[in-house]
């Protein structure tokens, strides 16, 4: 299993990595992810961004 597709999602509020997801290269290769995810540190949904 390759790790190339793994994307870490960082909470933009507390700057922690709260989610790790797989990136679909075909669809998202050039798009930097920004999405609302639940942050267990902030205890609410916050904006997350892709980080390496
Ligand atoms: Zn957070």
mmCIF file of the protein (N, C-alpha, C, O) and its ligand, coordinates in Angstrom:
data_MODEL
# 
_entry.id   MODEL 
# 
loop_
_entity.id 
_entity.type 
_entity.pdbx_number_of_molecules 
1 polymer     1 
2 non-polymer 1 
# 
_entity_poly.entity_id                      1 
_entity_poly.type                           'polypeptide(L)' 
_entity_poly.nstd_linkage                   no 
_entity_poly.nstd_monomer                   no 
_entity_poly.pdbx_seq_one_letter_code       
;(UNK)(UNK)(UNK)(UNK)(UNK)(UNK)(UNK)(UNK)(UNK)(UNK)(UNK)(UNK)(UNK)(UNK)(UNK)(UNK)
(UNK)(UNK)(UNK)(UNK)(UNK)(UNK)(UNK)(UNK)(UNK)(UNK)(UNK)(UNK)(UNK)(UNK)(UNK)(UNK)
(UNK)(UNK)(UNK)(UNK)(UNK)(UNK)(UNK)(UNK)(UNK)(UNK)(UNK)(UNK)(UNK)(UNK)(UNK)(UNK)
(UNK)(UNK)(UNK)(UNK)
;
_entity_poly.pdbx_seq_one_letter_code_can   XXXXXXXXXXXXXXXXXXXXXXXXXXXXXXXXXXXXXXXXXXXXXXXXXXXX 
_entity_poly.pdbx_strand_id                 A 
# 
loop_
_entity_poly_seq.entity_id 
_entity_poly_seq.num 
_entity_poly_seq.mon_id 
_entity_poly_seq.hetero 
1 1  UNK n 
1 2  UNK n 
1 3  UNK n 
1 4  UNK n 
1 5  UNK n 
1 6  UNK n 
1 7  UNK n 
1 8  UNK n 
1 9  UNK n 
1 10 UNK n 
1 11 UNK n 
1 12 UNK n 
1 13 UNK n 
1 14 UNK n 
1 15 UNK n 
1 16 UNK n 
1 17 UNK n 
1 18 UNK n 
1 19 UNK n 
1 20 UNK n 
1 21 UNK n 
1 22 UNK n 
1 23 UNK n 
1 24 UNK n 
1 25 UNK n 
1 26 UNK n 
1 27 UNK n 
1 28 UNK n 
1 29 UNK n 
1 30 UNK n 
1 31 UNK n 
1 32 UNK n 
1 33 UNK n 
1 34 UNK n 
1 35 UNK n 
1 36 UNK n 
1 37 UNK n 
1 38 UNK n 
1 39 UNK n 
1 40 UNK n 
1 41 UNK n 
1 42 UNK n 
1 43 UNK n 
1 44 UNK n 
1 45 UNK n 
1 46 UNK n 
1 47 UNK n 
1 48 UNK n 
1 49 UNK n 
1 50 UNK n 
1 51 UNK n 
1 52 UNK n 
# 
loop_
_struct_asym.id 
_struct_asym.entity_id 
A 1 
B 2 
# 
loop_
_chem_comp.id 
_chem_comp.type 
_chem_comp.mon_nstd_flag 
UNK 'L-peptide linking' . 
ZN  non-polymer         . 
# 
_pdbx_entity_nonpoly.entity_id   2 
_pdbx_entity_nonpoly.name        ? 
_pdbx_entity_nonpoly.comp_id     ZN 
# 
_pdbx_nonpoly_scheme.asym_id         B 
_pdbx_nonpoly_scheme.entity_id       2 
_pdbx_nonpoly_scheme.mon_id          ZN 
_pdbx_nonpoly_scheme.ndb_seq_num     1 
_pdbx_nonpoly_scheme.pdb_seq_num     101 
_pdbx_nonpoly_scheme.auth_seq_num    101 
_pdbx_nonpoly_scheme.pdb_mon_id      ZN 
_pdbx_nonpoly_scheme.auth_mon_id     ZN 
_pdbx_nonpoly_scheme.pdb_strand_id   A 
_pdbx_nonpoly_scheme.pdb_ins_code    . 
# 
loop_
_atom_site.group_PDB 
_atom_site.id 
_atom_site.type_symbol 
_atom_site.label_atom_id 
_atom_site.label_alt_id 
_atom_site.label_comp_id 
_atom_site.label_asym_id 
_atom_site.label_entity_id 
_atom_site.label_seq_id 
_atom_site.pdbx_PDB_ins_code 
_atom_site.Cartn_x 
_atom_site.Cartn_y 
_atom_site.Cartn_z 
_atom_site.occupancy 
_atom_site.B_iso_or_equiv 
_atom_site.pdbx_formal_charge 
_atom_site.auth_seq_id 
_atom_site.auth_comp_id 
_atom_site.auth_asym_id 
_atom_site.auth_atom_id 
_atom_site.pdbx_PDB_model_num 
ATOM   1   N  N  . UNK A 1 1  ? 0.833   -1.198 0.000   1.00 0.00 ? 1   UNK A N  1 
ATOM   2   C  CA . UNK A 1 1  ? 0.000   0.000  0.000   1.00 0.00 ? 1   UNK A CA 1 
ATOM   3   C  C  . UNK A 1 1  ? 0.873   1.254  0.000   1.00 0.00 ? 1   UNK A C  1 
ATOM   4   O  O  . UNK A 1 1  ? 1.739   1.415  0.859   1.00 0.00 ? 1   UNK A O  1 
ATOM   5   N  N  . UNK A 1 2  ? 0.648   2.100  -0.926  1.00 0.00 ? 2   UNK A N  1 
ATOM   6   C  CA . UNK A 1 2  ? 1.448   3.315  -1.022  1.00 0.00 ? 2   UNK A CA 1 
ATOM   7   C  C  . UNK A 1 2  ? 0.917   4.391  -0.089  1.00 0.00 ? 2   UNK A C  1 
ATOM   8   O  O  . UNK A 1 2  ? -0.285  4.470  0.167   1.00 0.00 ? 2   UNK A O  1 
ATOM   9   N  N  . UNK A 1 3  ? 1.810   5.204  0.408   1.00 0.00 ? 3   UNK A N  1 
ATOM   10  C  CA . UNK A 1 3  ? 1.384   6.306  1.256   1.00 0.00 ? 3   UNK A CA 1 
ATOM   11  C  C  . UNK A 1 3  ? 1.279   7.600  0.466   1.00 0.00 ? 3   UNK A C  1 
ATOM   12  O  O  . UNK A 1 3  ? 0.983   8.654  1.029   1.00 0.00 ? 3   UNK A O  1 
ATOM   13  N  N  . UNK A 1 4  ? 1.509   7.526  -0.779  1.00 0.00 ? 4   UNK A N  1 
ATOM   14  C  CA . UNK A 1 4  ? 1.493   8.736  -1.586  1.00 0.00 ? 4   UNK A CA 1 
ATOM   15  C  C  . UNK A 1 4  ? 0.134   9.402  -1.598  1.00 0.00 ? 4   UNK A C  1 
ATOM   16  O  O  . UNK A 1 4  ? 0.016   10.616 -1.761  1.00 0.00 ? 4   UNK A O  1 
ATOM   17  N  N  . UNK A 1 5  ? -0.866  8.599  -1.427  1.00 0.00 ? 5   UNK A N  1 
ATOM   18  C  CA . UNK A 1 5  ? -2.215  9.151  -1.503  1.00 0.00 ? 5   UNK A CA 1 
ATOM   19  C  C  . UNK A 1 5  ? -2.714  9.680  -0.167  1.00 0.00 ? 5   UNK A C  1 
ATOM   20  O  O  . UNK A 1 5  ? -3.803  10.248 -0.087  1.00 0.00 ? 5   UNK A O  1 
ATOM   21  N  N  . UNK A 1 6  ? -1.936  9.499  0.860   1.00 0.00 ? 6   UNK A N  1 
ATOM   22  C  CA . UNK A 1 6  ? -2.404  9.926  2.169   1.00 0.00 ? 6   UNK A CA 1 
ATOM   23  C  C  . UNK A 1 6  ? -2.228  11.421 2.354   1.00 0.00 ? 6   UNK A C  1 
ATOM   24  O  O  . UNK A 1 6  ? -1.174  11.990 2.067   1.00 0.00 ? 6   UNK A O  1 
ATOM   25  N  N  . UNK A 1 7  ? -3.265  12.022 2.831   1.00 0.00 ? 7   UNK A N  1 
ATOM   26  C  CA . UNK A 1 7  ? -3.262  13.467 3.044   1.00 0.00 ? 7   UNK A CA 1 
ATOM   27  C  C  . UNK A 1 7  ? -3.597  13.739 4.501   1.00 0.00 ? 7   UNK A C  1 
ATOM   28  O  O  . UNK A 1 7  ? -4.552  13.185 5.047   1.00 0.00 ? 7   UNK A O  1 
ATOM   29  N  N  . UNK A 1 8  ? -2.817  14.579 5.108   1.00 0.00 ? 8   UNK A N  1 
ATOM   30  C  CA . UNK A 1 8  ? -3.122  14.970 6.482   1.00 0.00 ? 8   UNK A CA 1 
ATOM   31  C  C  . UNK A 1 8  ? -3.948  16.239 6.460   1.00 0.00 ? 8   UNK A C  1 
ATOM   32  O  O  . UNK A 1 8  ? -3.696  17.165 5.689   1.00 0.00 ? 8   UNK A O  1 
ATOM   33  N  N  . UNK A 1 9  ? -4.917  16.248 7.310   1.00 0.00 ? 9   UNK A N  1 
ATOM   34  C  CA . UNK A 1 9  ? -5.777  17.429 7.400   1.00 0.00 ? 9   UNK A CA 1 
ATOM   35  C  C  . UNK A 1 9  ? -5.506  18.134 8.717   1.00 0.00 ? 9   UNK A C  1 
ATOM   36  O  O  . UNK A 1 9  ? -5.649  17.568 9.800   1.00 0.00 ? 9   UNK A O  1 
ATOM   37  N  N  . UNK A 1 10 ? -5.111  19.383 8.582   1.00 0.00 ? 10  UNK A N  1 
ATOM   38  C  CA . UNK A 1 10 ? -4.740  20.178 9.748   1.00 0.00 ? 10  UNK A CA 1 
ATOM   39  C  C  . UNK A 1 10 ? -5.855  21.153 10.077  1.00 0.00 ? 10  UNK A C  1 
ATOM   40  O  O  . UNK A 1 10 ? -6.377  21.847 9.203   1.00 0.00 ? 10  UNK A O  1 
ATOM   41  N  N  . UNK A 1 11 ? -6.202  21.190 11.321  1.00 0.00 ? 11  UNK A N  1 
ATOM   42  C  CA . UNK A 1 11 ? -7.180  22.163 11.783  1.00 0.00 ? 11  UNK A CA 1 
ATOM   43  C  C  . UNK A 1 11 ? -6.564  23.559 11.699  1.00 0.00 ? 11  UNK A C  1 
ATOM   44  O  O  . UNK A 1 11 ? -5.466  23.790 12.204  1.00 0.00 ? 11  UNK A O  1 
ATOM   45  N  N  . UNK A 1 12 ? -7.266  24.468 11.071  1.00 0.00 ? 12  UNK A N  1 
ATOM   46  C  CA . UNK A 1 12 ? -6.705  25.815 10.925  1.00 0.00 ? 12  UNK A CA 1 
ATOM   47  C  C  . UNK A 1 12 ? -6.846  26.627 12.209  1.00 0.00 ? 12  UNK A C  1 
ATOM   48  O  O  . UNK A 1 12 ? -6.279  27.714 12.319  1.00 0.00 ? 12  UNK A O  1 
ATOM   49  N  N  . UNK A 1 13 ? -7.580  26.120 13.158  1.00 0.00 ? 13  UNK A N  1 
ATOM   50  C  CA . UNK A 1 13 ? -7.766  26.844 14.420  1.00 0.00 ? 13  UNK A CA 1 
ATOM   51  C  C  . UNK A 1 13 ? -6.661  26.486 15.408  1.00 0.00 ? 13  UNK A C  1 
ATOM   52  O  O  . UNK A 1 13 ? -5.990  27.368 15.945  1.00 0.00 ? 13  UNK A O  1 
ATOM   53  N  N  . UNK A 1 14 ? -6.476  25.190 15.645  1.00 0.00 ? 14  UNK A N  1 
ATOM   54  C  CA . UNK A 1 14 ? -5.484  24.779 16.644  1.00 0.00 ? 14  UNK A CA 1 
ATOM   55  C  C  . UNK A 1 14 ? -4.209  24.245 16.003  1.00 0.00 ? 14  UNK A C  1 
ATOM   56  O  O  . UNK A 1 14 ? -3.245  23.938 16.703  1.00 0.00 ? 14  UNK A O  1 
ATOM   57  N  N  . UNK A 1 15 ? -4.199  24.133 14.690  1.00 0.00 ? 15  UNK A N  1 
ATOM   58  C  CA . UNK A 1 15 ? -3.006  23.724 13.932  1.00 0.00 ? 15  UNK A CA 1 
ATOM   59  C  C  . UNK A 1 15 ? -2.580  22.286 14.191  1.00 0.00 ? 15  UNK A C  1 
ATOM   60  O  O  . UNK A 1 15 ? -1.430  21.918 13.951  1.00 0.00 ? 15  UNK A O  1 
ATOM   61  N  N  . UNK A 1 16 ? -3.483  21.501 14.666  1.00 0.00 ? 16  UNK A N  1 
ATOM   62  C  CA . UNK A 1 16 ? -3.159  20.093 14.871  1.00 0.00 ? 16  UNK A CA 1 
ATOM   63  C  C  . UNK A 1 16 ? -3.671  19.278 13.693  1.00 0.00 ? 16  UNK A C  1 
ATOM   64  O  O  . UNK A 1 16 ? -4.621  19.651 13.005  1.00 0.00 ? 16  UNK A O  1 
ATOM   65  N  N  . UNK A 1 17 ? -3.010  18.167 13.495  1.00 0.00 ? 17  UNK A N  1 
ATOM   66  C  CA . UNK A 1 17 ? -3.478  17.234 12.479  1.00 0.00 ? 17  UNK A CA 1 
ATOM   67  C  C  . UNK A 1 17 ? -4.520  16.336 13.114  1.00 0.00 ? 17  UNK A C  1 
ATOM   68  O  O  . UNK A 1 17 ? -4.241  15.569 14.035  1.00 0.00 ? 17  UNK A O  1 
ATOM   69  N  N  . UNK A 1 18 ? -5.701  16.454 12.603  1.00 0.00 ? 18  UNK A N  1 
ATOM   70  C  CA . UNK A 1 18 ? -6.809  15.754 13.238  1.00 0.00 ? 18  UNK A CA 1 
ATOM   71  C  C  . UNK A 1 18 ? -7.372  14.639 12.385  1.00 0.00 ? 18  UNK A C  1 
ATOM   72  O  O  . UNK A 1 18 ? -8.081  13.766 12.884  1.00 0.00 ? 18  UNK A O  1 
ATOM   73  N  N  . UNK A 1 19 ? -7.061  14.664 11.108  1.00 0.00 ? 19  UNK A N  1 
ATOM   74  C  CA . UNK A 1 19 ? -7.585  13.630 10.223  1.00 0.00 ? 19  UNK A CA 1 
ATOM   75  C  C  . UNK A 1 19 ? -6.527  13.256 9.195   1.00 0.00 ? 19  UNK A C  1 
ATOM   76  O  O  . UNK A 1 19 ? -5.734  14.084 8.748   1.00 0.00 ? 19  UNK A O  1 
ATOM   77  N  N  . UNK A 1 20 ? -6.545  11.998 8.846   1.00 0.00 ? 20  UNK A N  1 
ATOM   78  C  CA . UNK A 1 20 ? -5.727  11.546 7.727   1.00 0.00 ? 20  UNK A CA 1 
ATOM   79  C  C  . UNK A 1 20 ? -6.652  10.854 6.755   1.00 0.00 ? 20  UNK A C  1 
ATOM   80  O  O  . UNK A 1 20 ? -7.440  9.983  7.125   1.00 0.00 ? 20  UNK A O  1 
ATOM   81  N  N  . UNK A 1 21 ? -6.542  11.252 5.528   1.00 0.00 ? 21  UNK A N  1 
ATOM   82  C  CA . UNK A 1 21 ? -7.471  10.733 4.540   1.00 0.00 ? 21  UNK A CA 1 
ATOM   83  C  C  . UNK A 1 21 ? -6.705  10.373 3.287   1.00 0.00 ? 21  UNK A C  1 
ATOM   84  O  O  . UNK A 1 21 ? -5.533  10.714 3.129   1.00 0.00 ? 21  UNK A O  1 
ATOM   85  N  N  . UNK A 1 22 ? -7.374  9.696  2.423   1.00 0.00 ? 22  UNK A N  1 
ATOM   86  C  CA . UNK A 1 22 ? -6.755  9.348  1.146   1.00 0.00 ? 22  UNK A CA 1 
ATOM   87  C  C  . UNK A 1 22 ? -7.169  10.342 0.091   1.00 0.00 ? 22  UNK A C  1 
ATOM   88  O  O  . UNK A 1 22 ? -8.334  10.727 -0.009  1.00 0.00 ? 22  UNK A O  1 
ATOM   89  N  N  . UNK A 1 23 ? -6.211  10.742 -0.678  1.00 0.00 ? 23  UNK A N  1 
ATOM   90  C  CA . UNK A 1 23 ? -6.510  11.678 -1.757  1.00 0.00 ? 23  UNK A CA 1 
ATOM   91  C  C  . UNK A 1 23 ? -6.700  10.915 -3.052  1.00 0.00 ? 23  UNK A C  1 
ATOM   92  O  O  . UNK A 1 23 ? -5.928  10.023 -3.402  1.00 0.00 ? 23  UNK A O  1 
ATOM   93  N  N  . UNK A 1 24 ? -7.728  11.288 -3.730  1.00 0.00 ? 24  UNK A N  1 
ATOM   94  C  CA . UNK A 1 24 ? -7.955  10.740 -5.059  1.00 0.00 ? 24  UNK A CA 1 
ATOM   95  C  C  . UNK A 1 24 ? -7.173  11.573 -6.063  1.00 0.00 ? 24  UNK A C  1 
ATOM   96  O  O  . UNK A 1 24 ? -7.529  12.715 -6.352  1.00 0.00 ? 24  UNK A O  1 
ATOM   97  N  N  . UNK A 1 25 ? -6.139  11.005 -6.572  1.00 0.00 ? 25  UNK A N  1 
ATOM   98  C  CA . UNK A 1 25 ? -5.234  11.766 -7.427  1.00 0.00 ? 25  UNK A CA 1 
ATOM   99  C  C  . UNK A 1 25 ? -5.903  12.304 -8.675  1.00 0.00 ? 25  UNK A C  1 
ATOM   100 O  O  . UNK A 1 25 ? -5.591  13.394 -9.153  1.00 0.00 ? 25  UNK A O  1 
ATOM   101 N  N  . UNK A 1 26 ? -6.805  11.533 -9.175  1.00 0.00 ? 26  UNK A N  1 
ATOM   102 C  CA . UNK A 1 26 ? -7.435  11.958 -10.425 1.00 0.00 ? 26  UNK A CA 1 
ATOM   103 C  C  . UNK A 1 26 ? -8.272  13.212 -10.235 1.00 0.00 ? 26  UNK A C  1 
ATOM   104 O  O  . UNK A 1 26 ? -8.315  14.095 -11.091 1.00 0.00 ? 26  UNK A O  1 
ATOM   105 N  N  . UNK A 1 27 ? -8.925  13.259 -9.106  1.00 0.00 ? 27  UNK A N  1 
ATOM   106 C  CA . UNK A 1 27 ? -9.840  14.377 -8.904  1.00 0.00 ? 27  UNK A CA 1 
ATOM   107 C  C  . UNK A 1 27 ? -9.183  15.555 -8.199  1.00 0.00 ? 27  UNK A C  1 
ATOM   108 O  O  . UNK A 1 27 ? -9.541  16.709 -8.438  1.00 0.00 ? 27  UNK A O  1 
ATOM   109 N  N  . UNK A 1 28 ? -8.227  15.262 -7.334  1.00 0.00 ? 28  UNK A N  1 
ATOM   110 C  CA . UNK A 1 28 ? -7.774  16.306 -6.412  1.00 0.00 ? 28  UNK A CA 1 
ATOM   111 C  C  . UNK A 1 28 ? -6.300  16.637 -6.541  1.00 0.00 ? 28  UNK A C  1 
ATOM   112 O  O  . UNK A 1 28 ? -5.736  17.299 -5.670  1.00 0.00 ? 28  UNK A O  1 
ATOM   113 N  N  . UNK A 1 29 ? -5.680  16.193 -7.597  1.00 0.00 ? 29  UNK A N  1 
ATOM   114 C  CA . UNK A 1 29 ? -4.238  16.345 -7.695  1.00 0.00 ? 29  UNK A CA 1 
ATOM   115 C  C  . UNK A 1 29 ? -3.797  17.800 -7.617  1.00 0.00 ? 29  UNK A C  1 
ATOM   116 O  O  . UNK A 1 29 ? -2.719  18.101 -7.103  1.00 0.00 ? 29  UNK A O  1 
ATOM   117 N  N  . UNK A 1 30 ? -4.618  18.689 -8.118  1.00 0.00 ? 30  UNK A N  1 
ATOM   118 C  CA . UNK A 1 30 ? -4.193  20.088 -8.159  1.00 0.00 ? 30  UNK A CA 1 
ATOM   119 C  C  . UNK A 1 30 ? -4.992  20.972 -7.223  1.00 0.00 ? 30  UNK A C  1 
ATOM   120 O  O  . UNK A 1 30 ? -4.780  22.182 -7.144  1.00 0.00 ? 30  UNK A O  1 
ATOM   121 N  N  . UNK A 1 31 ? -5.891  20.356 -6.534  1.00 0.00 ? 31  UNK A N  1 
ATOM   122 C  CA . UNK A 1 31 ? -6.738  21.136 -5.633  1.00 0.00 ? 31  UNK A CA 1 
ATOM   123 C  C  . UNK A 1 31 ? -6.242  20.956 -4.215  1.00 0.00 ? 31  UNK A C  1 
ATOM   124 O  O  . UNK A 1 31 ? -6.045  19.833 -3.751  1.00 0.00 ? 31  UNK A O  1 
ATOM   125 N  N  . UNK A 1 32 ? -6.048  22.040 -3.549  1.00 0.00 ? 32  UNK A N  1 
ATOM   126 C  CA . UNK A 1 32 ? -5.667  21.969 -2.157  1.00 0.00 ? 32  UNK A CA 1 
ATOM   127 C  C  . UNK A 1 32 ? -6.936  21.888 -1.322  1.00 0.00 ? 32  UNK A C  1 
ATOM   128 O  O  . UNK A 1 32 ? -7.817  22.746 -1.385  1.00 0.00 ? 32  UNK A O  1 
ATOM   129 N  N  . UNK A 1 33 ? -6.988  20.830 -0.545  1.00 0.00 ? 33  UNK A N  1 
ATOM   130 C  CA . UNK A 1 33 ? -8.216  20.573 0.179   1.00 0.00 ? 33  UNK A CA 1 
ATOM   131 C  C  . UNK A 1 33 ? -8.470  21.618 1.252   1.00 0.00 ? 33  UNK A C  1 
ATOM   132 O  O  . UNK A 1 33 ? -7.570  22.012 1.994   1.00 0.00 ? 33  UNK A O  1 
ATOM   133 N  N  . UNK A 1 34 ? -9.691  22.045 1.311   1.00 0.00 ? 34  UNK A N  1 
ATOM   134 C  CA . UNK A 1 34 ? -10.149 22.850 2.433   1.00 0.00 ? 34  UNK A CA 1 
ATOM   135 C  C  . UNK A 1 34 ? -11.557 22.406 2.738   1.00 0.00 ? 34  UNK A C  1 
ATOM   136 O  O  . UNK A 1 34 ? -12.448 22.501 1.894   1.00 0.00 ? 34  UNK A O  1 
ATOM   137 N  N  . UNK A 1 35 ? -11.750 21.934 3.915   1.00 0.00 ? 35  UNK A N  1 
ATOM   138 C  CA . UNK A 1 35 ? -13.072 21.429 4.211   1.00 0.00 ? 35  UNK A CA 1 
ATOM   139 C  C  . UNK A 1 35 ? -13.367 21.474 5.691   1.00 0.00 ? 35  UNK A C  1 
ATOM   140 O  O  . UNK A 1 35 ? -12.468 21.535 6.530   1.00 0.00 ? 35  UNK A O  1 
ATOM   141 N  N  . UNK A 1 36 ? -14.625 21.443 5.981   1.00 0.00 ? 36  UNK A N  1 
ATOM   142 C  CA . UNK A 1 36 ? -15.064 21.471 7.361   1.00 0.00 ? 36  UNK A CA 1 
ATOM   143 C  C  . UNK A 1 36 ? -15.019 20.063 7.923   1.00 0.00 ? 36  UNK A C  1 
ATOM   144 O  O  . UNK A 1 36 ? -15.604 19.126 7.380   1.00 0.00 ? 36  UNK A O  1 
ATOM   145 N  N  . UNK A 1 37 ? -14.300 19.951 9.036   1.00 0.00 ? 37  UNK A N  1 
ATOM   146 C  CA . UNK A 1 37 ? -14.198 18.661 9.709   1.00 0.00 ? 37  UNK A CA 1 
ATOM   147 C  C  . UNK A 1 37 ? -14.333 18.890 11.202  1.00 0.00 ? 37  UNK A C  1 
ATOM   148 O  O  . UNK A 1 37 ? -14.090 19.979 11.722  1.00 0.00 ? 37  UNK A O  1 
ATOM   149 N  N  . UNK A 1 38 ? -14.727 17.830 11.860  1.00 0.00 ? 38  UNK A N  1 
ATOM   150 C  CA . UNK A 1 38 ? -14.789 17.921 13.307  1.00 0.00 ? 38  UNK A CA 1 
ATOM   151 C  C  . UNK A 1 38 ? -13.388 17.838 13.895  1.00 0.00 ? 38  UNK A C  1 
ATOM   152 O  O  . UNK A 1 38 ? -12.633 16.917 13.585  1.00 0.00 ? 38  UNK A O  1 
ATOM   153 N  N  . UNK A 1 39 ? -13.050 18.777 14.722  1.00 0.00 ? 39  UNK A N  1 
ATOM   154 C  CA . UNK A 1 39 ? -11.773 18.750 15.426  1.00 0.00 ? 39  UNK A CA 1 
ATOM   155 C  C  . UNK A 1 39 ? -12.014 18.338 16.868  1.00 0.00 ? 39  UNK A C  1 
ATOM   156 O  O  . UNK A 1 39 ? -12.768 18.983 17.597  1.00 0.00 ? 39  UNK A O  1 
ATOM   157 N  N  . UNK A 1 40 ? -11.372 17.268 17.261  1.00 0.00 ? 40  UNK A N  1 
ATOM   158 C  CA . UNK A 1 40 ? -11.617 16.792 18.613  1.00 0.00 ? 40  UNK A CA 1 
ATOM   159 C  C  . UNK A 1 40 ? -10.890 17.647 19.645  1.00 0.00 ? 40  UNK A C  1 
ATOM   160 O  O  . UNK A 1 40 ? -11.182 17.557 20.838  1.00 0.00 ? 40  UNK A O  1 
ATOM   161 N  N  . UNK A 1 41 ? -9.972  18.454 19.212  1.00 0.00 ? 41  UNK A N  1 
ATOM   162 C  CA . UNK A 1 41 ? -9.280  19.343 20.146  1.00 0.00 ? 41  UNK A CA 1 
ATOM   163 C  C  . UNK A 1 41 ? -10.088 20.618 20.372  1.00 0.00 ? 41  UNK A C  1 
ATOM   164 O  O  . UNK A 1 41 ? -10.202 21.110 21.494  1.00 0.00 ? 41  UNK A O  1 
ATOM   165 N  N  . UNK A 1 42 ? -10.638 21.132 19.293  1.00 0.00 ? 42  UNK A N  1 
ATOM   166 C  CA . UNK A 1 42 ? -11.501 22.316 19.395  1.00 0.00 ? 42  UNK A CA 1 
ATOM   167 C  C  . UNK A 1 42 ? -12.917 21.938 19.809  1.00 0.00 ? 42  UNK A C  1 
ATOM   168 O  O  . UNK A 1 42 ? -13.694 22.774 20.272  1.00 0.00 ? 42  UNK A O  1 
ATOM   169 N  N  . UNK A 1 43 ? -13.229 20.674 19.633  1.00 0.00 ? 43  UNK A N  1 
ATOM   170 C  CA . UNK A 1 43 ? -14.548 20.151 19.974  1.00 0.00 ? 43  UNK A CA 1 
ATOM   171 C  C  . UNK A 1 43 ? -15.656 20.812 19.168  1.00 0.00 ? 43  UNK A C  1 
ATOM   172 O  O  . UNK A 1 43 ? -16.752 21.070 19.666  1.00 0.00 ? 43  UNK A O  1 
ATOM   173 N  N  . UNK A 1 44 ? -15.341 21.071 17.941  1.00 0.00 ? 44  UNK A N  1 
ATOM   174 C  CA . UNK A 1 44 ? -16.349 21.608 17.036  1.00 0.00 ? 44  UNK A CA 1 
ATOM   175 C  C  . UNK A 1 44 ? -15.867 21.434 15.609  1.00 0.00 ? 44  UNK A C  1 
ATOM   176 O  O  . UNK A 1 44 ? -14.730 21.029 15.370  1.00 0.00 ? 44  UNK A O  1 
ATOM   177 N  N  . UNK A 1 45 ? -16.728 21.739 14.680  1.00 0.00 ? 45  UNK A N  1 
ATOM   178 C  CA . UNK A 1 45 ? -16.327 21.686 13.282  1.00 0.00 ? 45  UNK A CA 1 
ATOM   179 C  C  . UNK A 1 45 ? -15.537 22.939 12.940  1.00 0.00 ? 45  UNK A C  1 
ATOM   180 O  O  . UNK A 1 45 ? -15.961 24.061 13.218  1.00 0.00 ? 45  UNK A O  1 
ATOM   181 N  N  . UNK A 1 46 ? -14.393 22.723 12.338  1.00 0.00 ? 46  UNK A N  1 
ATOM   182 C  CA . UNK A 1 46 ? -13.533 23.842 11.964  1.00 0.00 ? 46  UNK A CA 1 
ATOM   183 C  C  . UNK A 1 46 ? -13.041 23.619 10.540  1.00 0.00 ? 46  UNK A C  1 
ATOM   184 O  O  . UNK A 1 46 ? -13.162 22.526 9.987   1.00 0.00 ? 46  UNK A O  1 
ATOM   185 N  N  . UNK A 1 47 ? -12.498 24.651 9.974   1.00 0.00 ? 47  UNK A N  1 
ATOM   186 C  CA . UNK A 1 47 ? -11.937 24.523 8.643   1.00 0.00 ? 47  UNK A CA 1 
ATOM   187 C  C  . UNK A 1 47 ? -10.590 23.804 8.726   1.00 0.00 ? 47  UNK A C  1 
ATOM   188 O  O  . UNK A 1 47 ? -9.724  24.151 9.529   1.00 0.00 ? 47  UNK A O  1 
ATOM   189 N  N  . UNK A 1 48 ? -10.450 22.813 7.888   1.00 0.00 ? 48  UNK A N  1 
ATOM   190 C  CA . UNK A 1 48 ? -9.213  22.053 7.838   1.00 0.00 ? 48  UNK A CA 1 
ATOM   191 C  C  . UNK A 1 48 ? -8.592  22.219 6.466   1.00 0.00 ? 48  UNK A C  1 
ATOM   192 O  O  . UNK A 1 48 ? -9.282  22.397 5.463   1.00 0.00 ? 48  UNK A O  1 
ATOM   193 N  N  . UNK A 1 49 ? -7.284  22.156 6.451   1.00 0.00 ? 49  UNK A N  1 
ATOM   194 C  CA . UNK A 1 49 ? -6.613  22.231 5.167   1.00 0.00 ? 49  UNK A CA 1 
ATOM   195 C  C  . UNK A 1 49 ? -5.606  21.095 5.041   1.00 0.00 ? 49  UNK A C  1 
ATOM   196 O  O  . UNK A 1 49 ? -5.138  20.523 6.025   1.00 0.00 ? 49  UNK A O  1 
ATOM   197 N  N  . UNK A 1 50 ? -5.309  20.810 3.834   1.00 0.00 ? 50  UNK A N  1 
ATOM   198 C  CA . UNK A 1 50 ? -4.360  19.746 3.523   1.00 0.00 ? 50  UNK A CA 1 
ATOM   199 C  C  . UNK A 1 50 ? -2.950  20.169 3.916   1.00 0.00 ? 50  UNK A C  1 
ATOM   200 O  O  . UNK A 1 50 ? -2.555  21.313 3.696   1.00 0.00 ? 50  UNK A O  1 
ATOM   201 N  N  . UNK A 1 51 ? -2.203  19.253 4.490   1.00 0.00 ? 51  UNK A N  1 
ATOM   202 C  CA . UNK A 1 51 ? -0.823  19.536 4.822   1.00 0.00 ? 51  UNK A CA 1 
ATOM   203 C  C  . UNK A 1 51 ? 0.012   18.308 4.521   1.00 0.00 ? 51  UNK A C  1 
ATOM   204 O  O  . UNK A 1 51 ? -0.524  17.208 4.387   1.00 0.00 ? 51  UNK A O  1 
ATOM   205 N  N  . UNK A 1 52 ? 1.322   18.486 4.415   1.00 0.00 ? 52  UNK A N  1 
ATOM   206 C  CA . UNK A 1 52 ? 2.183   17.352 4.075   1.00 0.00 ? 52  UNK A CA 1 
ATOM   207 C  C  . UNK A 1 52 ? 3.061   16.981 5.269   1.00 0.00 ? 52  UNK A C  1 
ATOM   208 O  O  . UNK A 1 52 ? 3.858   16.047 5.182   1.00 0.00 ? 52  UNK A O  1 
HETATM 209 ZN ZN . ZN  B 2 .  ? -8.752  22.319 16.135  1.00 0.00 ? 101 ZN  A ZN 1 
# 
